[in-house]
């Protein structure tokens, strides 16, 4: 006899598939890395997206961009259903923490609020056993003088320590590459034994050398966010990359064994990204590559 969860899943799938197009094939276990994409591929909520995508990926990246009233955006009932779907679809999750709060803010009250909100959100999502929590640590200082960087680093370290001390998920936190040199936060990542999420789109948008960063931090890079860049716009399909970047990206995916998330937000961007990634992978296995 089917469980209530499985019955509801199949009923929901029948209704959802009438609205949205499905993918052509599954990539579960296809790569040595875990392939993921976002929970916002279809213009719908978390549950319909996971139902549509869960059969095709190893993990789903749950996007939590806003911290305000998170329990209304992702109530416990949704977390319970996501947990149920994880079992039925053999799917894992990773979580992108909100970007509207900052542990590196200059205002102590904003720092405190960020730590408390992140702790609450992490605790809410822990029943899903996520592989990773992606964390933005912005650098919004007026300059990049040594003294300014040190002050930013001191409060970032202090607030990360507070966050790690208040949750059991500290080892799961990955600091995402943004628009400042990774060297700004490198010593904190090493000191606190955190991992790095290498966001390729962010790095290319800011004209950093992705191959150099991958080689330098390979042992700490637990995850890669892969999305195309075109006309200074990121989160595009990965077939939109300029040809100059392709050799490095092909080499990176051939050596990577963590979590690779196609961080796009629409079906029309996901399909060519899947096709392009598979083409790169085949090329990486060709003689001479």
MIMIMAR-441565 format. One record per residue: residue in one letter; y, z, x of N, C-alpha, C in turn. Coordinates in steps of 0.2 Angstrom, whole numbers, padded with zeros to 4 digits, always signed. Each point is the difference from the previous one (the first is absolute). Layout:
REM MIMIMAR-441565
AYZXYZXYZX...
END
This chain:
REM MIMIMAR-441565
X-0006+0000+0004+0006+0000-0004+0006+0000+0004X+0005-0004-0001+0006-0001+0003+0005+0006-0001X+0003+0003+0005+0005+0005+0000+0006-0002-0004X+0004+0005-0003+0006-0002-0004+0005-0004+0005X+0000+0002+0006+0004-0003+0005-0002-0007+0001X-0006-0002+0000-0002-0007+0001+0001-0004-0006X-0001+0003-0006+0001-0003-0006+0008-0002-0001X+0004+0005+0002+0007-0001+0000+0002-0006+0005X-0003+0000+0006+0002-0004+0005-0002-0007-0003X-0006-0002-0002-0002-0006-0002+0005-0003-0006X+0001+0005-0005+0005-0002-0005+0007-0002+0002X+0002+0004+0005+0007-0001+0003+0000-0007+0004X-0006-0001+0003+0000-0006+0004+0000-0006-0005X-0004+0000-0005+0000-0006-0005+0007-0001-0002X+0004+0005-0002+0007-0001-0002+0005-0002+0005X-0001+0002+0006+0004-0001+0006-0001-0007+0002X-0006-0003+0000-0002-0006+0003+0003-0006-0005X+0001+0002-0006+0003-0005-0005+0008-0001+0002X+0003+0004+0004+0007+0000+0001+0001-0003+0007X-0004+0003+0005+0002-0002+0007-0006-0004+0003X+0002-0004+0005-0005-0004+0004-0004+0004+0005X-0006-0001+0000-0004+0003+0005+0000-0003+0007X-0002+0003+0005-0001-0003+0007-0007-0004+0000X+0000-0004+0005-0006-0005+0000-0006+0003+0003X+0001+0005+0005-0006+0003+0003+0001+0007+0002X-0005+0004+0002+0001+0007+0002+0000+0000+0008X+0004+0004+0003+0000+0001+0007-0002+0007+0002X-0004+0003-0004-0003+0007+0001-0004-0001+0006X+0001+0004+0006-0004+0000+0005+0000-0007+0004X+0004-0004-0001+0001-0007+0003+0002+0001+0007X+0005+0004+0002+0003+0001+0006-0002+0007+0003X+0000+0000+0007-0001+0007+0003+0005+0005-0001X+0006-0002-0003+0005+0004-0002-0001+0001-0008X+0003+0005-0003+0000+0001-0007+0006-0004-0003X-0001-0005-0004+0005-0004-0003+0003+0004-0006X+0006+0000-0001+0004+0003-0005+0005-0004-0003X+0003+0001-0006+0006-0003-0002+0003+0005-0005X+0006-0001-0003+0004+0005-0003-0002+0000-0008X+0002+0006-0002-0001+0001-0008+0005-0004-0004X+0004-0004+0003+0005-0004-0004-0001-0007+0000X-0006-0003+0000-0001-0007+0001+0001-0003-0007X-0002+0003-0005+0001-0002-0007+0006+0004-0003X+0004-0003-0005+0006+0004-0003-0002+0005-0005X-0004+0005+0003-0003+0005-0005+0000+0007+0004X-0003+0005-0003-0001+0006+0003-0006+0001+0005X-0001+0006+0003-0005+0001+0005-0007-0002-0003X-0002+0003-0006-0007-0001-0002-0001-0008-0001X+0004-0004-0004-0002-0007+0000-0001-0003+0006X+0005+0001+0005+0000-0003+0007-0007+0002+0003X-0002+0006+0000-0006+0002+0004-0006-0003-0004X+0000+0000-0006-0006-0004-0004+0000-0007+0002X+0005-0003+0001+0000-0007+0002-0001-0002+0007X+0002+0005+0004-0001-0001+0008-0006+0004+0003X-0002+0005-0003-0005+0004+0003-0007-0003+0002X-0002-0005-0003-0006-0004+0001+0001-0004+0006X+0006-0001+0003+0001-0005+0005+0002+0003+0007X+0002+0006+0000+0003+0003+0006-0004+0006+0002X+0001+0002+0006-0003+0007+0002+0004+0006-0002X+0007-0001+0000+0004+0005-0002+0006-0003-0004X+0004+0004-0004+0006-0002-0003+0005+0005+0002X+0006-0003+0002+0006+0004+0002+0004+0002-0006X+0000+0006-0001+0004+0003-0006+0007+0001+0002X+0004-0004-0003+0007+0001+0002+0004+0005-0004X+0003+0005+0003+0004+0005-0003+0007+0000+0003X+0004-0004-0002+0006-0001+0003+0005+0005-0002X+0000+0003-0006+0005+0004-0003-0003+0007-0001X+0003+0005+0003-0002+0007+0000+0001+0004-0007X+0006-0002-0003+0002+0003-0006-0005+0000-0006X-0002+0006-0002-0005+0001-0006-0006-0004+0001X-0003+0001+0006-0006-0004+0002-0006+0002-0005X+0000+0006-0002-0005+0001-0005+0000-0004-0006X+0006-0002-0002+0000-0005-0006-0002-0007+0002X+0002-0002+0006-0002-0007+0002-0007+0000+0001X-0003+0005+0004-0007+0000+0001-0003+0007-0003X-0001+0001-0006-0002+0006-0003-0008+0001+0002X-0002+0006-0001-0007+0002+0002-0005-0004-0003X+0002-0002-0006-0005-0004-0004-0001-0007+0004X+0005-0003+0003+0000-0006+0003-0004+0001+0007X+0001+0006+0003-0004+0001+0006-0007+0001-0001X-0002+0003-0006-0007+0001-0002-0003-0007-0001X+0004-0004-0003-0003-0007-0002-0001-0004+0007X+0005+0001+0004+0000-0004+0007-0007+0003+0004X-0001+0006-0001-0006+0003+0004-0006-0003-0003X+0000+0000-0007-0006-0003-0003-0001-0007+0002X+0005-0004+0000+0000-0007+0002-0002-0001+0007X+0002+0005+0004-0002-0001+0007-0008+0000+0001X-0003+0004-0004-0007+0001+0000-0004-0006-0003X+0003-0003-0006-0003-0005-0003+0001-0007+0003X+0006+0000+0004+0001-0007+0003-0001+0001+0008X-0003+0005+0002-0001+0001+0007+0007-0001+0004X+0005+0003-0002+0007-0002+0003+0003+0007+0003X+0003-0001+0006+0004+0006+0002+0007-0001-0001X+0004+0005+0002+0007-0001-0001+0004+0002+0006X+0006-0002+0001+0005+0002+0005+0006+0001-0004X+0005+0004+0003+0006+0002-0005+0006-0001+0004X+0004-0004-0002+0007-0001+0003+0005+0005-0004X+0002+0005+0004+0004+0006-0002+0007-0003-0002X+0004+0004-0004+0006-0003-0002+0005-0001+0005X+0005-0005-0001+0005-0001+0005+0007+0002-0002X+0000+0003-0005+0007+0002-0003+0002+0007+0003X-0004+0003+0004+0001+0007+0003-0001-0001+0007X+0002+0005+0004+0000-0001+0008-0001+0007+0003X-0005+0001+0004+0000+0006+0004+0004+0000+0006X+0003-0006+0002+0005-0001+0005+0007+0000-0002X+0002+0002-0006+0007+0000-0003+0004+0005+0004X+0006-0001+0001+0004+0005+0003+0001+0007-0004X+0000-0001-0007+0002+0006-0004-0007+0004-0001X+0001+0006+0002-0006+0005+0000-0003+0000-0007X+0004+0000-0005-0003+0000-0007-0004-0006-0001X+0002-0006+0002-0004-0006-0001-0006+0001+0004X+0000+0002+0006-0006+0001+0004-0005+0004-0004X+0002+0006-0002-0004+0005-0004-0003-0003-0006X+0004-0004-0004-0002-0003-0006-0006-0005+0002X+0002-0004+0005-0005-0005+0002-0007+0003+0002X+0000+0005+0004-0006+0004+0002-0004+0002-0007X+0004+0003-0004-0003+0003-0006-0003-0005-0004X+0004-0006-0001-0003-0005-0005-0006-0004+0003X+0001-0001+0007-0006-0003+0003-0006+0004-0001X+0000+0007+0001-0006+0004+0000-0002+0000-0007X+0004+0000-0005-0002+0000-0007-0004-0007-0002X+0003-0005+0003-0003-0007-0001-0007-0001+0003X+0000+0003+0006-0006-0001+0004-0006+0004-0004X+0002+0006-0002-0005+0005-0004-0002-0004-0006X+0004-0003-0003-0001-0004-0006-0005-0006+0001X+0000-0003+0006-0004-0006+0001-0006+0002+0004X-0001+0006+0003-0006+0002+0004-0006-0001-0004X-0001+0001-0007-0006-0001-0003-0003-0007+0001X+0004-0005+0001-0002-0007+0001-0003-0001+0007X+0000+0005+0004-0002+0000+0007+0002-0006+0004X+0007-0001+0000+0003-0006+0003-0001+0000+0008X-0001-0006+0003-0001+0000+0007+0006+0001+0004X+0006-0001-0003+0006+0000+0004+0006+0002-0005X+0005+0003+0002+0006+0001-0003+0006-0003+0004X+0003-0006-0002+0005-0003+0004+0007+0003-0001X+0003+0002+0006+0006+0004-0001+0006-0004+0004X+0005-0001-0004+0006-0003+0003+0005+0006+0003X+0002-0001+0007+0004+0005+0003+0006-0004+0002X+0005-0001-0004+0006-0004+0001+0004+0003+0006X+0003-0005+0003+0006+0002+0005+0006-0003-0002X+0004+0004-0003+0007-0002-0003+0006+0003+0003X-0001+0000+0007+0005+0004+0004+0006-0005+0002X+0006+0002+0001+0006-0004+0002-0001-0004+0006X-0004+0002+0005-0001-0003+0006-0007+0001+0003X-0002-0003+0006-0006+0002+0003+0001+0003+0007X+0005+0004+0000+0001+0004+0006-0006+0005+0001X-0001+0002+0006-0006+0005+0002+0001+0006-0004X+0006+0003+0000+0001+0006-0004-0001+0000-0007X+0002-0006-0003-0001-0001-0007-0008-0001-0002X-0003-0004+0004-0007-0001-0001-0004+0007+0001X+0002+0004+0005-0003+0007+0001+0001+0004-0007X+0006+0000-0002+0001+0004-0007-0004-0002-0005X-0001-0007-0001-0004-0003-0005-0007+0002+0001X-0002+0000+0006-0007+0001+0002-0002+0008-0001X+0005+0004+0001-0001+0007-0001-0001+0002-0007X+0004-0003-0005-0001+0002-0007-0006-0004-0003X-0002-0006+0003-0006-0003-0002-0006+0004+0002X+0000+0002+0006-0006+0004+0002-0001+0007-0004X+0006+0003-0001+0000+0006-0004-0003-0001-0007X+0003-0005-0003-0002-0001-0007-0007-0003-0001X-0002-0004+0005-0007-0002+0000-0005+0006+0001X+0002+0005+0005-0004+0006+0000-0001+0004-0006X+0006+0000-0004+0000+0004-0006-0005-0004-0005X+0001-0006+0000-0005-0004-0005-0007+0001+0002X-0002-0001+0007-0007+0001+0002-0002+0007-0001X+0004+0005+0000-0002+0007-0001-0002+0001-0007X+0003-0004-0005+0000+0002-0007-0005-0005-0003X-0004-0004+0003-0005-0004-0003-0006-0001+0004X-0006-0001-0003-0006-0001+0003-0001-0007+0002X+0005-0005-0001-0001-0007+0001+0004-0002+0006X+0002+0004+0005+0004-0001+0005-0002-0006+0005X-0007+0000+0001-0003-0005+0004+0000-0007-0003X+0001+0000-0006+0000-0007-0004+0007-0003+0000X+0005+0003+0003+0007-0003+0000+0001-0005+0005X+0002-0006-0002+0002-0005+0005+0007-0002+0000X+0003+0001+0005+0008-0002+0001+0000-0008+0000X+0004-0002-0005+0001-0007+0000+0006-0003+0004X-0002-0006+0003+0006-0003+0004+0005-0002-0004X+0006+0001+0002+0006-0002-0004+0005-0004+0004X+0006+0001+0000+0005-0005+0003+0003+0003+0007X-0003+0006+0002+0002+0003+0007-0006+0000+0004X+0001+0000+0007-0005+0000+0005-0005+0005-0001X-0007-0001+0000-0005+0004-0001+0000+0006+0005X+0003-0001+0006+0001+0005+0005+0004+0006-0002X+0005-0001-0005+0004+0005-0003-0005+0006-0002X-0006-0002-0003-0004+0005-0004-0007+0001+0004X-0001-0004+0005-0006+0000+0004-0002+0007+0002X+0004+0004+0003-0002+0006+0002-0002+0005-0005X+0003-0001-0006-0002+0005-0006-0007-0002-0003X-0001-0007+0000-0007-0002-0002-0005+0002+0004X+0001+0000+0007-0005+0002+0005-0001+0008-0001X+0006+0003+0000+0000+0008+0000-0004+0003-0006X+0001-0004-0006-0002+0003-0006-0007-0004-0002X-0002-0004+0004-0006-0004-0001+0000-0004-0006X+0005-0003-0002+0001-0004-0006-0003-0007+0002X+0000-0005-0005-0002-0006+0002+0006-0005-0002X+0000-0006+0002+0005-0005-0002-0002-0005-0004X+0004-0002-0005-0001-0006-0004+0005-0005+0002X-0003-0005+0003+0003-0006+0003+0002-0005-0005X+0006+0000-0003+0003-0004-0005+0002-0007+0004X-0004-0005+0000+0001-0006+0003+0007-0003-0003X+0001+0000-0006+0006-0004-0003+0006+0004+0002X+0000+0006+0000+0006+0004+0003+0001-0002+0007X-0005+0000+0004+0001-0001+0007+0003-0007+0001X-0003-0005-0003+0003-0007+0001+0007-0001-0003X+0001+0003-0005+0007+0000-0003+0005+0003+0005X-0002+0005+0004+0005+0003+0004-0001-0003+0007X-0004-0005+0001-0001-0004+0006-0003+0004+0006X-0005+0004-0002-0004+0004+0005-0006-0004+0002X-0003+0001+0006-0006-0004+0002-0006+0004-0003X-0003-0003-0005-0006+0003-0003-0006+0001+0004X-0001-0005+0005-0006+0001+0004+0001+0005+0005X+0006+0001+0003+0002+0005+0005-0001+0007-0004X+0002+0001-0006-0001+0006-0003-0007+0002-0002X-0004-0005-0002-0007+0001-0001-0004+0002+0006X+0002-0003+0005-0004+0001+0007+0002+0007+0002X+0006+0002-0001+0003+0007+0003-0003+0005-0004X+0000-0001-0007-0002+0006-0005-0007-0001-0003X-0004-0004+0002-0006-0002-0003-0004+0006-0002X-0001+0005+0005-0004+0006-0002+0003+0004-0005X+0006-0001-0002+0003+0004-0005+0001-0003-0007X-0001-0007+0000+0002-0004-0006-0006+0000-0004X+0000+0004-0006-0005+0001-0004+0000-0006-0006X+0006-0003-0001+0001-0004-0005+0005-0005+0001X+0000-0006-0003+0004-0005+0001+0003-0003-0007X+0006+0000-0001+0003-0003-0006+0002-0007+0002X-0003-0005-0003+0001-0007+0001+0003-0004-0006X+0006-0002+0002+0003-0004-0005+0005-0005+0003X+0001-0006-0003+0004-0005+0003+0007+0001+0000X+0004-0004+0005+0007+0000+0000+0002-0007+0000X+0005-0001-0004+0003-0007-0001+0007+0001-0002X+0005-0003+0003+0007+0000-0001+0003+0008-0001X-0003+0004+0005+0002+0007+0001-0002+0004-0006X-0005-0002-0004-0003+0003-0005-0007+0002+0001X-0002+0006+0000-0007+0002+0001-0004+0001-0006X-0006+0002+0000-0005+0001-0005-0001-0007-0004X+0000-0005+0004-0002-0007-0002-0007-0001+0001X-0003-0005-0002-0007-0002+0002+0000-0002+0007X-0006+0002+0003+0000-0001+0008-0001-0007+0002X+0000-0005-0004+0000-0007+0002+0007-0002+0001X+0005+0005-0001+0007-0002+0001+0002+0002+0007X-0004+0003+0004+0002+0002+0007+0002-0007+0004X+0005+0001+0004+0001-0005+0005-0006-0001+0005X-0002-0007+0001-0006-0001+0005+0000+0004+0006X+0006+0002+0003+0001+0003+0006-0004+0007+0000X-0001+0003-0006-0003+0007+0000-0007+0000-0001X-0003-0006-0002-0007-0001-0002-0005+0002+0005X+0001-0002+0007-0005+0002+0005-0001+0007+0001X+0006+0004+0000+0000+0007+0001-0004+0003-0006X+0002-0002-0006-0003+0003-0006-0008-0001-0001X-0002-0006+0002-0007-0002+0000-0003+0005+0005X+0003+0001+0006-0003+0004+0005-0001+0008-0002X+0006+0002-0004+0000+0007-0002-0006+0001-0005X-0001-0005-0005-0005+0001-0005-0007+0000+0003X-0001-0004+0005-0006+0000+0003-0002+0006+0004X+0005+0004+0001-0002+0006+0004+0001+0007-0004X+0002-0001-0006+0002+0006-0004-0006+0002-0005X-0001+0007+0000-0005+0002-0004+0002+0006-0005X+0006+0001-0001+0003+0005-0005+0000-0003-0007X+0006+0002-0003+0002-0003-0007+0005-0005+0001X-0001-0006-0003+0005-0005+0000+0002-0002-0008X+0006+0002-0001+0002-0001-0007+0005-0006+0000X-0002-0005-0005+0004-0005-0001+0006+0002-0005X+0006+0002+0003+0005+0004-0004+0004-0005-0003X-0002-0003-0005+0004-0005-0005-0001+0003-0007X+0005-0003-0004+0001+0003-0006-0001-0005-0006X-0004-0005+0001-0001-0005-0005-0006-0004+0001X-0003-0002-0005-0006-0004+0000+0001-0006+0004X+0006-0003-0001+0002-0007+0003+0001+0001+0008X+0001+0006+0002+0000+0001+0007-0007+0003+0003X-0004+0003-0004-0006+0002+0002-0005-0005+0001X-0001-0005-0004-0005-0005+0001+0001-0004+0006X+0006-0003+0002+0001-0003+0006-0001+0004+0006X+0001+0007-0001+0000+0005+0006-0008+0000+0001X-0004+0001-0005-0007+0001+0001-0003-0007+0003X+0002-0005-0002-0002-0007+0003+0002+0000+0007X+0006+0002+0002+0002-0001+0007-0003+0005+0004X-0001+0006-0002-0003+0005+0004-0007-0002+0002X-0004-0003-0005-0007-0002+0001+0000-0006+0005X+0005-0004+0000+0001-0006+0004+0001+0003+0007X+0005+0005+0001+0001+0003+0007-0006+0003+0002X-0004+0003-0004-0006+0004+0002-0005-0005+0003X-0001-0006-0003-0005-0005+0002+0002-0003+0006X+0007-0001+0001+0003-0002+0006-0001+0004+0006X+0000+0007-0001-0001+0005+0005-0007+0000+0003X-0004-0002-0004-0007+0000+0002-0002-0007+0003X+0004-0005+0000-0001-0006+0003-0001+0000+0007X-0004-0004+0004+0000+0000+0007+0007-0001+0003X+0001+0004+0005+0006+0000+0004+0006+0004-0003X-0001+0003-0005+0005+0005-0003-0001+0007+0002
END
